[in-house]
Amino acid sequence: MLALLAGSVPAQPLNGRIKPILKQNNRVHWGVHAVQLKNGKVLMSHNADLFFIPASNTKLFATAYALRALGADYRFTTRVLAAGEATAGGHISGDLVLQGSGDPSLSSRRYPYRRENPFGEDLLEPLRLLARQLKARGIKSVGGQVIGDGSAFDYDPVPNGWAAQDGLFEYGAPVSALTFNDNIFTLKLSTAGLSLDPPVEYFAILNQTTQNASDPRRIRIERDPGSRTLTLRGNLNENGAGYENGLAVDDAALYAALAFRHTLIEEGITVQGSAAARHLPVAKPEAVELARRESPPLLDLLQVVNKVSQNLHAELVFRAAARKMPFSEFLKLSGVDEKEVALNDGSGMSRTNLVSPKAVVQLLRAISQQGQLEVFRNLLAIGGEDGTLRTRFDKHPKASLIRAKTGTLAHTSALGGYAESKKHGTIAFQIVANNFAQPAQEVRTALDRIALALLQ
């Protein structure tokens, strides 16, 4: 098959190259739609009018929506507020409020997107910079609480259609207008003990693991819904490597407040009160701004969303866009029939999302027709080179001619984006597989073969 794709035999029409791949995987529910971008000619179509669970191909809609509604240069602002100015001695008598606006970048992540070393070492860095702004104003102490304010968005941390177990781990972190460090921390467990990065205590942690050299390492993490107690079970082989995992918090605004309070104290500012969260707007919000941080431009944020398939960031930009423009209006401007798209989130984690391949391709065509093709292509992973496509396509020499968004859920795999064909020029495509029981890698391999077939 690779020899065929490399062009060692005369090119066949797309149907002739793709249909055998579909037939070899006939217990998969396939959807394929591929269109020549310059004239809209349909090159290949299979079940393109049917609904499929798109998984993270949903992010194509979320990022295009944010780009249209907010603009490429849009920046989020995180502010530190108080009811009044500090006294002459540098004392804030009331509460100190860390107010979010939906910024996904309040972390040590480096922008623009970096394939290597994407994070700085000090995960508290953005909060530290805010604390140092307060110090520069002469603030030395806070008499009240540190409040994390996520009220800019409706309090809806878990979108409809997410699974109960998603909220335990990084990929299912809760959605909040105040987001710090992607609403996660890294738990590290070794024979020397347990540590957290950043070092902010949020959960009570019960370590019930054993250390038996004769048994393999198996660690299980449990947290009951609504509980703030993590239980670690299993065995940590004392002769093997330690265990490390990114775990989500359940209240992002509270976690940000705890982290900010921790940072203020580290920076030498005394805080008398505890940390608290605010999820609903208050009648008399604090009016004095003491510090602020602006995000990188939206285009840099969207590149991270699509390159690495960052779920939380997709949810945040989707909600921010909705405050500026109804999603139905965006679909209309893109020429997408609203009846072809049923989304309950912006990341694709929802198992209740449904989209037709034809609608995905129409979105990709509309992006080109609106003069945004190169801008949007640069947000997507490059085949065989970076992001979620870095290890795909089995090192095929032409893989970089594919710029696309992946999608993965249980029994679901998808790929949507653009392919540069020698014969047809730029092709907008979506390939999606649902309802399969064989190993996911087998389906991804078939999906990659279909995408490579577009290049001839």
C-alpha positions in Angstrom: 0.0 0.0 0.0 2.8 2.4 0.8 4.4 1.7 -2.5 1.1 2.6 -4.2 0.9 5.8 -2.3 4.5 6.7 -3.1 3.4 6.7 -6.8 5.1 3.6 -8.1 2.1 2.8 -10.1 -0.3 5.0 -12.1 -2.7 7.0 -10.0 -6.2 5.8 -9.7 -9.3 7.8 -9.0 -9.8 8.4 -5.3 -12.7 6.0 -5.1 -10.5 3.3 -6.4 -7.8 3.9 -3.9 -10.0 4.5 -0.8 -12.9 2.0 -1.2 -10.6 -1.1 -0.7 -9.4 0.4 2.6 -12.9 0.8 3.7 -13.8 -2.7 2.6 -10.8 -4.2 4.6 -12.3 -2.6 7.7 -15.9 -3.3 6.9 -17.1 -3.5 10.6 -16.2 0.2 11.0 -18.9 2.8 10.5 -17.0 5.1 8.1 -17.6 8.6 6.9 -15.5 10.2 4.2 -15.8 13.5 2.4 -13.1 15.1 0.3 -13.6 18.3 -1.9 -11.3 20.1 -4.2 -10.9 23.5 -2.5 -10.6 25.7 -5.6 -13.8 24.7 -7.2 -15.8 22.6 -4.7 -15.6 19.5 -6.8 -16.4 16.4 -4.7 -13.5 13.9 -5.1 -14.7 11.2 -2.7 -17.8 10.9 -0.5 -19.0 8.0 1.6 -21.8 8.4 4.2 -21.1 12.1 4.1 -24.7 13.1 5.0 -24.9 10.9 8.1 -24.2 11.9 11.7 -21.0 10.8 13.4 -19.5 11.5 16.8 -16.6 13.8 15.8 -14.5 13.6 19.0 -11.8 16.3 18.8 -12.7 17.3 15.3 -15.1 19.4 17.2 -12.2 21.7 17.8 -12.2 22.7 14.2 -15.6 24.4 14.9 -14.5 25.8 18.2 -11.3 27.4 16.9 -12.8 28.7 13.7 -15.7 30.1 15.7 -13.4 31.9 18.2 -11.3 33.3 15.4 -14.4 34.7 13.7 -16.1 36.0 16.8 -13.1 37.4 18.7 -10.4 38.1 16.1 -6.8 36.9 15.8 -5.4 39.6 18.1 -7.9 39.2 20.9 -6.4 39.0 24.4 -7.9 37.7 27.7 -7.2 39.7 30.8 -6.8 38.4 34.4 -7.1 41.1 37.0 -6.4 41.5 40.7 -9.0 43.6 42.4 -9.9 45.0 45.8 -12.7 47.2 47.3 -10.2 50.0 48.0 -6.6 51.1 47.7 -4.0 49.9 50.2 -3.3 52.0 53.3 -0.1 54.0 53.6 1.4 51.0 55.3 0.6 48.7 52.4 -2.4 46.9 53.9 -5.5 45.8 52.0 -8.2 45.6 54.7 -10.7 43.5 52.8 -10.5 40.7 50.3 -8.2 40.3 47.3 -9.9 39.1 44.2 -8.3 37.2 41.3 -10.8 37.7 38.5 -10.7 35.5 35.4 -12.1 36.2 32.0 -11.6 32.8 30.4 -7.8 33.0 29.8 -6.4 29.5 29.0 -2.8 30.8 29.2 -2.5 31.4 33.0 0.2 28.9 33.3 3.9 28.5 32.5 3.2 27.3 28.9 5.4 29.0 26.4 3.9 30.8 23.4 3.8 30.6 20.4 3.5 26.7 20.3 6.7 24.8 21.0 7.1 21.2 20.0 9.9 20.7 22.6 9.9 22.1 26.2 6.5 23.7 26.0 6.4 24.6 29.7 8.7 26.7 32.0 10.0 25.1 35.2 8.2 27.4 37.6 4.5 26.6 37.3 3.6 29.4 39.6 5.2 32.0 37.3 2.1 33.9 36.1 0.8 34.2 39.6 4.2 35.2 40.8 4.3 38.1 38.3 0.9 39.3 39.6 2.2 39.2 43.1 5.2 41.2 42.2 3.0 43.9 40.7 1.3 44.1 44.1 4.7 44.4 45.8 5.7 47.1 43.4 2.6 49.1 44.5 3.8 48.7 48.1 1.3 46.1 49.2 2.5 44.1 52.2 -0.5 42.5 53.7 -4.1 41.4 53.0 -6.6 41.3 55.9 -9.3 39.4 54.1 -9.6 36.3 51.9 -8.1 35.6 48.5 -11.0 35.0 46.2 -10.9 33.2 42.9 -13.6 34.8 40.7 -14.8 32.6 37.8 -18.1 34.4 37.5 -17.4 35.8 34.0 -18.8 32.5 32.6 -21.9 30.6 33.8 -20.9 28.0 36.3 -21.1 24.9 34.2 -17.8 23.0 34.9 -18.7 19.7 33.2 -20.3 19.9 29.8 -23.2 17.6 28.9 -22.0 14.2 27.6 -18.7 13.9 29.5 -18.1 10.7 31.3 -18.0 10.6 35.1 -14.3 9.4 35.2 -13.1 12.2 32.9 -13.0 14.7 35.7 -10.3 12.8 37.6 -7.6 13.4 35.0 -6.0 16.2 33.0 -8.0 15.7 29.8 -11.3 16.2 31.7 -10.3 19.3 33.8 -13.3 21.4 34.7 -14.2 24.5 32.8 -14.0 27.9 34.5 -13.5 31.5 33.5 -10.6 31.5 36.1 -8.2 28.8 35.0 -4.7 28.3 36.5 -2.2 25.7 35.2 -4.9 24.0 33.0 -6.7 23.3 36.3 -4.4 20.4 37.1 -1.4 19.4 39.2 1.1 16.7 38.7 1.2 14.0 41.4 4.6 12.3 41.7 5.0 9.1 43.8 8.3 7.3 44.4 9.9 5.2 47.1 11.1 8.6 48.6 7.6 9.8 49.0 4.9 11.9 47.4 5.1 15.4 45.9 2.9 17.9 44.0 3.8 20.3 41.2 2.8 23.0 41.7 3.2 22.6 45.5 -0.4 23.7 46.3 -2.4 21.4 48.6 -5.9 21.1 47.3 -7.0 17.5 47.9 -6.5 15.4 51.0 -4.4 12.4 49.7 -4.5 8.9 51.3 -1.5 6.9 50.1 -2.4 3.3 50.5 0.1 1.9 48.1 2.6 -0.8 48.9 6.2 -1.3 47.9 6.8 -4.9 47.0 9.8 -5.6 44.8 8.4 -8.9 43.6 5.2 -7.4 42.2 4.8 -5.1 39.2 4.0 -1.4 39.5 0.3 -0.8 39.4 -1.2 2.4 40.7 -4.9 3.2 40.9 -6.2 6.6 41.8 -9.8 7.0 43.1 -11.9 10.0 44.0 -15.6 9.9 44.6 -17.8 12.5 42.9 -18.0 15.6 45.1 -15.2 14.4 47.3 -11.9 16.2 47.9 -10.1 13.1 49.0 -7.8 11.2 46.6 -7.0 7.6 47.4 -3.9 5.9 45.9 -3.9 2.2 45.8 -1.7 -0.5 44.3 1.9 -1.3 44.3 5.0 0.9 43.7 7.8 -1.5 42.8 10.7 -0.3 44.9 13.2 -1.4 42.2 11.4 0.4 39.4 10.6 3.9 38.2 8.3 6.2 40.1 4.7 7.1 39.2 3.6 10.4 37.7 0.2 11.7 36.5 -1.6 14.9 35.8 -4.8 15.1 37.9 -7.6 17.6 37.7 -9.1 19.6 40.5 -12.9 19.9 40.8 -13.2 23.6 41.5 -10.9 25.6 39.3 -11.6 29.0 40.8 -10.8 27.7 44.3 -7.6 26.1 43.1 -6.5 29.3 41.5 -7.2 31.2 44.8 -5.3 28.6 46.8 -2.3 28.9 44.4 -2.4 32.7 44.4 -2.5 32.8 48.2 0.4 30.4 48.3 2.4 32.6 45.9 1.6 35.8 47.7 3.0 34.4 50.9 6.1 33.0 49.1 6.6 36.6 47.7 6.5 38.1 51.2 2.9 39.4 51.3 1.0 38.4 54.5 -2.4 37.0 54.0 -4.7 36.7 57.1 -7.7 35.1 55.4 -8.2 31.8 53.7 -8.9 31.1 50.0 -12.4 31.0 48.5 -14.2 30.7 45.2 -16.8 33.0 43.6 -18.9 31.4 40.8 -21.8 34.0 40.6 -21.5 37.8 40.0 -21.9 40.0 43.0 -24.0 43.1 43.3 -21.1 45.4 44.2 -17.9 44.0 42.6 -14.5 45.2 43.7 -13.6 48.3 41.7 -9.9 49.0 42.3 -7.6 47.2 40.0 -4.2 46.5 41.6 -2.6 44.2 39.0 -3.3 42.6 35.6 -2.0 40.1 33.1 -2.9 39.9 29.4 -2.8 36.6 27.5 -0.9 36.1 24.3 -2.9 36.9 21.2 -5.8 34.5 20.4 -4.1 33.1 17.4 -1.3 31.7 19.6 -3.8 30.2 21.9 -5.8 28.5 19.1 -2.6 26.9 17.8 -2.1 25.1 21.1 -5.7 24.0 21.0 -5.4 22.4 17.6 -1.8 21.2 17.7 -2.0 19.3 21.0 -5.8 18.9 21.2 -6.1 20.8 24.5 -9.6 20.2 25.7 -9.9 22.8 28.4 -8.5 25.5 26.2 -11.1 24.6 23.5 -13.9 24.9 26.0 -12.7 28.3 27.1 -12.4 29.9 23.6 -15.7 28.3 22.6 -17.5 30.0 25.6 -15.7 33.3 25.1 -16.8 33.3 21.4 -20.4 32.6 22.5 -20.4 35.9 24.5 -19.7 37.8 21.3 -21.7 35.9 18.6 -24.3 33.1 18.7 -23.0 29.8 17.4 -25.9 29.6 15.0 -24.9 32.9 13.4 -21.4 31.6 12.9 -22.7 28.5 11.2 -24.8 30.6 8.9 -21.8 32.8 8.0 -19.9 29.7 7.2 -22.6 28.3 5.0 -23.1 25.3 7.3 -26.6 23.9 7.7 -27.4 24.2 11.4 -29.3 20.9 11.2 -25.9 19.2 10.3 -24.2 20.2 13.6 -25.3 19.2 17.1 -22.6 20.2 19.7 -22.7 20.1 23.5 -19.2 21.3 24.0 -16.2 22.8 22.2 -13.6 20.2 22.8 -15.3 17.0 21.5 -15.1 15.2 24.8 -18.9 15.0 24.8 -20.2 11.6 23.6 -23.5 13.4 22.5 -21.9 15.6 19.8 -23.0 14.8 16.2 -21.7 16.2 13.0 -21.8 15.1 9.4 -18.6 14.9 7.3 -20.2 17.2 4.8 -20.6 19.9 7.4 -17.0 19.6 8.5 -15.7 20.0 5.0 -18.1 23.0 4.4 -16.5 24.7 7.4 -13.1 24.1 6.0 -14.1 25.5 2.7 -15.7 28.5 4.3 -12.4 29.3 6.1 -10.7 29.4 2.7 -13.4 31.5 1.1 -13.1 34.0 3.9 -9.4 34.4 3.2 -8.2 32.6 6.3 -6.8 29.4 4.8 -3.1 30.0 5.6 -3.9 31.4 9.0 -6.0 28.4 9.9 -3.7 25.8 8.3 -1.0 27.0 10.5 -3.1 26.2 13.6 -3.2 22.5 12.6 -0.8 19.7 13.4 1.6 18.8 10.6 1.7 15.2 9.5 4.7 13.3 10.9 6.1 16.5 12.4 4.3 18.0 15.4 1.3 18.0 17.7 -1.0 15.0 17.7 0.2 14.0 14.2 3.9 13.8 15.1 4.0 10.0 15.2 1.4 9.3 12.5 1.7 8.2 8.9 4.6 5.8 9.6 7.3 8.3 8.5 5.8 8.6 5.0 7.9 11.1 3.0 4.8 13.2 2.0 3.1 13.2 5.4 3.8 16.9 6.0 1.5 17.7 3.1 -1.4 16.9 5.5 -2.4 19.6 8.0 -5.2 18.3 10.2 -7.0 17.9 13.5 -7.2 14.4 15.1 -10.1 13.1 17.1 -10.1 10.2 19.5 -12.7 8.7 21.9 -13.6 5.1 22.7 -14.8 3.5 19.5 -14.2 6.8 17.6 -11.3 8.1 15.5 -11.3 11.1 13.1 -9.1 13.3 11.0 -10.2 16.5 9.4 -8.2 19.3 7.6 -6.3 19.9 4.4 -4.2 17.8 2.1 -2.0 19.1 -0.7 -2.6 16.8 -3.7 -0.3 16.8 -6.7 -3.3 16.4 -9.0 -6.1 18.3 -7.3 -4.3 21.0 -5.3 -5.6 21.7 -1.8 -8.2 19.2 -0.7 -10.5 19.8 2.3 -11.4 16.6 3.9 -12.8 14.7 6.9 -12.4 11.0 7.6 -14.3 9.6 10.6 -14.7 6.1 12.1 -17.4 5.3 14.6 -18.7 2.1 16.3 -15.7 -0.1 16.0 -14.5 -2.9 18.4 -11.1 -3.7 17.0 -7.9 -2.1 18.4 -7.9 1.7 17.9 -4.4 1.6 16.3 -5.7 -0.6 13.5 -8.4 2.0 12.7 -6.0 4.9 12.9 -3.7 3.1 10.5 -6.5 2.7 8.0 -7.5 6.3 8.5 -4.0 7.4 7.8 -3.9 5.3 4.6 -7.0 7.1 3.4 -5.5 10.5 4.2 -2.3 9.6 2.3 -4.4 8.4 -0.6 -5.6 12.0 -1.0 -2.1 13.2 -1.9 -1.8 11.6 -5.3 
